[in-house]
Amino acid sequence: MKNFTHLFVLHILLFLYSLLGISTKLAAKEPFLSARFLLLYSIALMGLFIYALVWQQLLKKMPLITAYSNKAVTIIWGIVWGYLFFEETITVNNVIGAGVIILGVYLVVSSDYGLESDEND
């Protein structure tokens, strides 16, 4: 159960990490060094600092391959944020890619945490 707690914390962290992309994309639309530009990039930098600290702590508690394979879900969040905030369209290829990511993450996590059925049982 402790491993699933780490996995849950990892996904919360990756969710928050994906939100930083919104901040930087909005900052890129602002005049360089304007107050809003500095605020949005400061939010992104502070978020990246916190992300780096928590990421390093999680790497102490879970396999590296699990952490990195789960990081791919930020691509799915990017698709969602693009649709919600920037009026981007979601294509069939986006949906297929998201499915491949989810399947890949499931396969890695299930093998690392023993979720797959074992024929020797």
Residue frames as a rotation matrix with the C-alpha (Angstrom) as fourth column:
MET 1
0.568 0.823 0.000 0.00
0.823 -0.568 0.000 0.00
0.000 0.000 -1.000 0.00
LYS 2
0.301 -0.556 -0.775 2.94
0.248 -0.739 0.627 2.30
-0.921 -0.381 -0.085 0.71
ASN 3
-0.700 -0.587 0.407 4.06
0.501 0.003 0.866 1.93
-0.510 0.809 0.292 -2.92
PHE 4
-0.078 0.762 0.643 0.65
0.946 -0.147 0.288 3.07
0.314 0.631 -0.709 -4.14
THR 5
0.695 0.234 -0.680 0.90
0.528 -0.807 0.263 6.13
-0.487 -0.542 -0.685 -1.92
HIS 6
-0.289 -0.879 -0.379 4.18
0.160 -0.435 0.886 7.02
-0.944 0.195 0.267 -3.62
LEU 7
-0.685 0.107 0.720 2.56
0.726 0.169 0.666 6.44
-0.050 0.980 -0.194 -7.00
PHE 8
0.430 0.903 0.017 -0.37
0.900 -0.430 0.073 8.68
0.073 -0.016 -0.997 -6.02
VAL 9
0.466 -0.357 -0.810 1.98
0.239 -0.830 0.503 11.44
-0.852 -0.428 -0.302 -4.86
LEU 10
-0.642 -0.729 0.238 3.93
0.382 -0.034 0.923 11.06
-0.665 0.684 0.301 -8.11
HIS 11
-0.350 0.568 0.745 0.79
0.907 0.007 0.421 11.58
0.234 0.823 -0.518 -10.17
ILE 12
0.734 0.510 -0.448 -0.24
0.622 -0.769 0.143 14.63
-0.272 -0.384 -0.882 -8.15
LEU 13
0.024 -0.833 -0.553 3.28
0.145 -0.544 0.826 16.00
-0.989 -0.100 0.108 -8.71
LEU 14
-0.758 -0.318 0.569 3.10
0.559 0.133 0.819 15.30
-0.336 0.939 0.077 -12.46
PHE 15
0.249 0.916 0.313 -0.32
0.960 -0.277 0.047 16.94
0.130 0.289 -0.949 -12.64
LEU 16
0.725 -0.024 -0.688 1.06
0.294 -0.893 0.341 20.09
-0.623 -0.449 -0.640 -11.00
TYR 17
-0.382 -0.924 -0.024 4.15
0.241 -0.125 0.963 19.92
-0.892 0.362 0.270 -13.24
SER 18
-0.430 0.280 0.858 1.92
0.903 0.147 0.404 19.86
-0.013 0.949 -0.316 -16.31
LEU 19
0.671 0.716 -0.191 0.18
0.725 -0.688 -0.028 23.03
-0.152 -0.119 -0.981 -15.10
LEU 20
0.091 -0.726 -0.682 3.50
0.247 -0.647 0.721 24.88
-0.965 -0.234 0.120 -15.26
GLY 21
-0.657 -0.282 0.700 3.34
0.713 0.070 0.697 24.63
-0.245 0.957 0.155 -19.05
ILE 22
0.392 0.854 0.341 0.22
0.887 -0.449 0.105 26.81
0.243 0.262 -0.934 -18.96
SER 23
0.681 -0.180 -0.710 2.10
0.339 -0.782 0.523 29.45
-0.649 -0.597 -0.472 -16.99
THR 24
-0.380 -0.917 -0.123 5.02
0.255 -0.232 0.939 29.54
-0.889 0.325 0.322 -19.41
LYS 25
-0.463 0.274 0.843 2.80
0.884 0.075 0.461 29.57
0.063 0.959 -0.277 -22.49
LEU 26
0.686 0.727 -0.032 0.81
0.724 -0.677 0.132 32.49
0.075 -0.114 -0.991 -21.07
ALA 27
0.393 -0.631 -0.669 4.03
0.224 -0.640 0.735 34.29
-0.892 -0.439 -0.110 -20.15
ALA 28
-0.547 -0.651 0.526 5.29
0.638 0.084 0.766 33.90
-0.543 0.754 0.370 -23.71
LYS 29
0.070 0.680 0.730 2.31
0.938 -0.294 0.184 35.95
0.340 0.672 -0.658 -24.90
GLU 30
0.819 0.221 -0.529 3.24
0.473 -0.783 0.405 38.89
-0.325 -0.582 -0.746 -22.65
PRO 31
0.752 -0.605 0.263 5.70
-0.255 -0.634 -0.730 41.69
0.608 0.482 -0.631 -23.42
PHE 32
0.175 -0.799 -0.576 9.21
0.607 0.548 -0.576 40.74
0.775 -0.248 0.581 -22.33
LEU 33
-0.740 -0.553 -0.383 9.98
0.581 -0.238 -0.778 41.76
0.339 -0.799 0.497 -18.70
SER 34
-0.210 0.754 0.623 6.49
-0.420 -0.645 0.639 43.18
0.883 -0.128 0.452 -18.14
ALA 35
-0.451 0.073 0.889 5.02
-0.890 0.041 -0.455 42.66
-0.070 -0.996 0.046 -14.66
ARG 36
0.620 0.757 0.204 2.70
-0.717 0.653 -0.245 39.89
-0.318 0.006 0.948 -15.88
PHE 37
0.544 -0.538 -0.644 5.57
-0.342 0.558 -0.756 38.19
0.766 0.632 0.119 -17.77
LEU 38
-0.506 -0.818 0.273 7.73
-0.552 0.064 -0.832 38.20
0.663 -0.571 -0.484 -14.63
LEU 39
-0.140 0.550 0.824 4.88
-0.936 0.198 -0.291 36.94
-0.324 -0.811 0.487 -12.46
LEU 40
0.824 0.532 -0.196 4.02
-0.566 0.752 -0.337 34.05
-0.032 0.389 0.921 -14.77
TYR 41
0.332 -0.776 -0.536 7.64
-0.193 0.501 -0.844 32.99
0.923 0.383 0.016 -15.21
SER 42
-0.520 -0.461 0.719 8.26
-0.775 -0.099 -0.624 33.32
0.359 -0.882 -0.306 -11.47
ILE 43
0.378 0.738 0.559 5.35
-0.847 0.520 -0.113 30.95
-0.374 -0.431 0.821 -10.86
ALA 44
0.863 -0.076 -0.500 6.87
-0.270 0.768 -0.581 28.50
0.428 0.636 0.642 -13.34
LEU 45
-0.106 -0.992 -0.061 10.33
-0.356 0.096 -0.930 28.72
0.928 -0.077 -0.364 -11.81
MET 46
-0.397 0.028 0.917 9.05
-0.917 0.021 -0.398 28.29
-0.030 -0.999 0.018 -8.26
GLY 47
0.677 0.716 0.170 6.93
-0.690 0.698 -0.190 25.36
-0.255 0.012 0.967 -9.39
LEU 48
0.619 -0.529 -0.580 9.93
-0.202 0.607 -0.769 23.73
0.759 0.593 0.269 -11.08
PHE 49
-0.430 -0.772 0.468 11.98
-0.659 -0.086 -0.747 24.21
0.617 -0.630 -0.472 -7.91
ILE 50
-0.059 0.509 0.859 9.32
-0.908 0.330 -0.257 22.48
-0.414 -0.795 0.443 -5.80
TYR 51
0.860 0.371 -0.350 8.89
-0.502 0.738 -0.451 19.80
0.091 0.563 0.821 -8.45
ALA 52
0.165 -0.893 -0.418 12.63
-0.383 0.333 -0.862 19.05
0.909 0.302 -0.287 -8.44
LEU 53
-0.548 -0.364 0.753 12.71
-0.818 0.045 -0.574 18.68
0.174 -0.930 -0.322 -4.65
VAL 54
0.253 0.737 0.627 9.71
-0.773 0.543 -0.327 16.36
-0.582 -0.402 0.707 -4.47
TRP 55
0.777 -0.016 -0.630 10.87
-0.507 0.577 -0.640 14.40
0.374 0.817 0.440 -7.55
GLN 56
-0.239 -0.959 -0.154 14.22
-0.567 0.266 -0.779 13.67
0.788 -0.099 -0.607 -5.90
GLN 57
-0.493 0.117 0.862 12.51
-0.821 0.264 -0.505 12.47
-0.287 -0.957 -0.034 -2.73
LEU 58
0.616 0.782 0.095 10.21
-0.678 0.587 -0.442 10.19
-0.401 0.207 0.892 -4.72
LEU 59
0.463 -0.511 -0.724 13.16
-0.564 0.461 -0.685 8.70
0.684 0.726 -0.075 -6.60
LYS 60
-0.599 -0.665 0.446 14.52
-0.757 0.289 -0.586 7.52
0.261 -0.688 -0.677 -3.24
LYS 61
-0.413 0.553 0.724 11.32
-0.590 0.443 -0.675 5.55
-0.694 -0.706 0.143 -2.64
MET 62
0.669 0.678 0.304 10.42
-0.172 0.539 -0.824 4.05
-0.723 0.499 0.477 -6.02
PRO 63
0.029 -0.670 0.742 12.15
0.745 0.509 0.430 2.46
-0.666 0.541 0.514 -8.99
LEU 64
-0.544 -0.358 -0.759 13.57
-0.144 -0.851 0.505 4.96
-0.827 0.384 0.411 -11.47
ILE 65
-0.973 0.179 0.147 11.94
0.195 0.289 0.937 3.21
0.125 0.940 -0.316 -14.43
THR 66
-0.168 0.964 -0.207 8.53
0.986 0.162 -0.049 3.54
-0.013 -0.212 -0.977 -12.77
ALA 67
0.044 0.146 -0.988 8.95
0.399 -0.909 -0.116 7.23
-0.916 -0.389 -0.098 -12.08
TYR 68
-0.723 -0.416 -0.552 10.17
-0.286 -0.547 0.787 8.03
-0.629 0.727 0.277 -15.60
SER 69
-0.852 0.464 0.243 7.54
0.476 0.493 0.728 5.94
0.218 0.736 -0.641 -17.36
ASN 70
0.044 0.903 -0.427 4.80
0.960 -0.157 -0.232 7.67
-0.277 -0.400 -0.874 -15.37
LYS 71
-0.419 -0.278 -0.864 6.21
0.168 -0.959 0.227 11.06
-0.892 -0.050 0.449 -16.39
ALA 72
-0.947 0.070 0.315 4.75
0.317 0.023 0.948 10.41
0.059 0.997 -0.044 -19.84
VAL 73
-0.057 0.991 -0.119 1.28
0.995 0.047 -0.091 11.22
-0.085 -0.123 -0.989 -18.48
THR 74
-0.227 -0.058 -0.972 2.27
0.236 -0.972 0.003 14.89
-0.945 -0.229 0.234 -18.63
ILE 75
-0.997 -0.070 -0.019 1.81
-0.006 -0.174 0.985 14.59
-0.072 0.982 0.173 -22.41
ILE 76
-0.375 0.927 -0.011 -1.81
0.831 0.341 0.438 13.60
0.410 0.155 -0.899 -21.83
TRP 77
0.133 0.391 -0.911 -2.27
0.775 -0.614 -0.150 16.53
-0.617 -0.686 -0.385 -19.46
GLY 78
-0.712 -0.470 -0.522 -0.72
0.043 -0.770 0.636 18.77
-0.701 0.431 0.569 -22.12
ILE 79
-0.828 0.496 0.262 -3.37
0.390 0.174 0.904 17.63
0.403 0.851 -0.338 -24.59
VAL 80
0.067 0.889 -0.452 -6.10
0.990 -0.002 0.143 18.37
0.126 -0.457 -0.880 -22.04
TRP 81
-0.041 -0.135 -0.990 -4.69
0.507 -0.857 0.096 21.81
-0.861 -0.498 0.103 -21.14
GLY 82
-0.946 -0.321 -0.042 -4.26
0.111 -0.444 0.889 22.70
-0.304 0.837 0.456 -24.82
TYR 83
-0.501 0.840 0.206 -7.91
0.650 0.209 0.731 21.90
0.571 0.500 -0.650 -25.43
LEU 84
0.258 0.689 -0.677 -9.23
0.966 -0.191 0.174 23.66
-0.009 -0.699 -0.715 -22.31
PHE 85
0.267 -0.228 -0.936 -7.08
0.456 -0.826 0.331 26.78
-0.849 -0.515 -0.117 -22.26
PHE 86
-0.493 -0.628 -0.602 -5.74
-0.239 -0.567 0.788 27.34
-0.836 0.533 0.129 -25.76
GLU 87
0.434 0.850 -0.299 -8.57
-0.566 -0.001 -0.824 26.06
-0.701 0.527 0.481 -27.98
GLU 88
-0.618 -0.661 -0.426 -6.41
-0.774 0.417 0.476 23.38
-0.137 0.623 -0.770 -29.57
THR 89
0.444 0.799 -0.405 -8.15
-0.852 0.517 0.085 20.45
0.277 0.308 0.910 -31.20
ILE 90
-0.180 -0.404 0.897 -7.81
-0.584 0.778 0.233 16.86
-0.792 -0.482 -0.376 -30.06
THR 91
-0.036 0.072 -0.997 -7.15
-0.969 0.240 0.052 14.59
0.243 0.968 0.061 -33.01
VAL 92
0.916 0.330 -0.229 -7.52
-0.306 0.942 0.135 10.85
0.260 -0.054 0.964 -33.41
ASN 93
0.209 -0.925 -0.317 -3.73
0.229 0.362 -0.904 10.59
0.951 0.116 0.288 -33.28
ASN 94
-0.396 -0.286 0.873 -3.77
-0.701 -0.520 -0.488 12.41
0.594 -0.805 0.006 -29.92
VAL 95
0.488 0.683 0.543 -6.26
-0.872 0.409 0.270 9.90
-0.038 -0.606 0.795 -28.54
ILE 96
0.850 -0.246 -0.465 -4.30
0.067 0.927 -0.369 6.93
0.522 0.283 0.804 -29.91
GLY 97
-0.153 -0.974 0.167 -1.08
-0.036 -0.163 -0.986 8.35
0.988 -0.157 -0.010 -28.47
ALA 98
-0.172 0.176 0.969 -2.73
-0.941 -0.320 -0.108 8.88
0.291 -0.931 0.221 -25.08
GLY 99
0.845 0.531 0.059 -3.93
-0.530 0.819 0.218 5.27
0.067 -0.215 0.974 -25.15
VAL 100
0.491 -0.759 -0.427 -0.42
0.238 0.588 -0.773 4.02
0.838 0.278 0.469 -25.92
ILE 101
-0.398 -0.632 0.665 0.96
-0.456 -0.492 -0.741 6.11
0.796 -0.599 -0.092 -23.03
ILE 102
0.214 0.566 0.796 -1.64
-0.976 0.086 0.201 4.77
0.045 -0.820 0.571 -20.61
LEU 103
0.945 0.114 -0.305 -1.00
-0.150 0.984 -0.096 1.19
0.289 0.137 0.947 -21.71
GLY 104
0.147 -0.979 -0.139 2.77
0.144 0.160 -0.976 1.65
0.979 0.123 0.165 -21.38
VAL 105
-0.381 -0.231 0.895 2.49
-0.762 -0.470 -0.446 3.17
0.524 -0.852 0.003 -17.92
TYR 106
0.605 0.682 0.410 0.16
-0.796 0.520 0.310 0.38
-0.002 -0.514 0.858 -16.84
LEU 107
0.793 -0.331 -0.512 2.55
0.083 0.890 -0.448 -2.30
0.604 0.312 0.733 -18.09
VAL 108
-0.258 -0.951 0.171 5.53
-0.053 -0.162 -0.985 -0.79
0.965 -0.263 -0.009 -16.26
VAL 109
-0.293 0.196 0.936 3.64
-0.914 -0.346 -0.214 -0.18
0.282 -0.917 0.281 -13.02
SER 110
0.759 0.647 0.068 1.99
-0.641 0.724 0.255 -3.61
0.116 -0.237 0.965 -13.06
SER 111
0.545 -0.619 -0.566 5.33
0.251 0.764 -0.594 -5.35
0.800 0.182 0.572 -13.51
ASP 112
-0.465 -0.767 0.441 7.05
-0.186 -0.403 -0.896 -3.23
0.865 -0.499 0.045 -10.83
TYR 113
-0.507 0.338 0.793 4.27
-0.860 -0.258 -0.440 -3.58
0.055 -0.905 0.421 -8.27
GLY 114
-0.987 0.012 0.161 3.16
-0.010 0.991 -0.137 -7.15
-0.161 -0.136 -0.977 -9.03
LEU 115
-0.270 0.951 -0.153 -0.25
-0.666 -0.299 -0.683 -6.27
-0.695 -0.083 0.714 -10.41
GLU 116
-0.131 0.194 -0.972 -0.02
-0.904 0.380 0.198 -8.72
0.408 0.904 0.126 -13.30
SER 117
0.798 0.450 0.401 -1.31
-0.574 0.770 0.279 -12.22
-0.184 -0.453 0.872 -12.77
ASP 118
-0.321 -0.947 0.017 1.46
-0.936 0.320 0.146 -14.73
-0.144 0.031 -0.989 -12.19
GLU 119
0.325 0.457 -0.828 0.99
-0.685 0.718 0.127 -18.13
0.652 0.525 0.546 -13.82
ASN 120
-0.518 -0.630 -0.578 3.07
-0.038 0.692 -0.720 -19.81
0.854 -0.352 -0.383 -11.05
ASP 121
-0.616 0.311 0.723 0.52
-0.784 -0.326 -0.528 -19.00
0.071 -0.893 0.445 -8.31
